[in-house]
Amino acid sequence: MNAVISPAAVVVRRTIAADPETLFDAWLDPEALAEWMRPGTITKTVAVVDARAGGRYEIVMHLESGATVQHTGTYLAIERPRRLVFTWLSPHTDKRETLVTVDFIARGERTEVVVTHEQLPEHEKASHTKGWTGALDRLVAVYAQGE
């Protein structure tokens, strides 16, 4: 009998004072993405986005130390304004493709954003929970300021 080991998954959610269209676009506009995709001690983020199914993206996070961390992937599904699905590859995924799904759920005048990151190496689950939590907290802060 062969055992099946499920890869680790992370789910992080936030309810944000913005409509689904605005938040959906914040994930695909390179300037907006660079503004909020700065978890933890990231001092600067540079993003390049080809926002179409089959298009690629690159997110380069700059650390306080001056080092950079590159994240790349391919958009698998872009269903405006409900869902984004893309691969995610970085040194922190052991340079293996993982899968991210972002759901945008209207909640009156607010939107619940649910990030599900699957196929992670088990030893990276905690760091990705922290990273997505920090990124979504920054997204909340950006939209609380009306940016």
Secondary structure, DSSP 8 states (H G I E B T S, - for coil): -------EEEEEEEEESS-HHHHHHHHHSHHHHHHH---TT--EEEEEE--STT-EEEEEEE-TTS-EEEEEEEEEEEETTTEEEEEEB-GGGTT--EEEEEEEEEETTEEEEEEEEEEE-GGGHHHHHHHHHHHHHHHHHHHHTT-
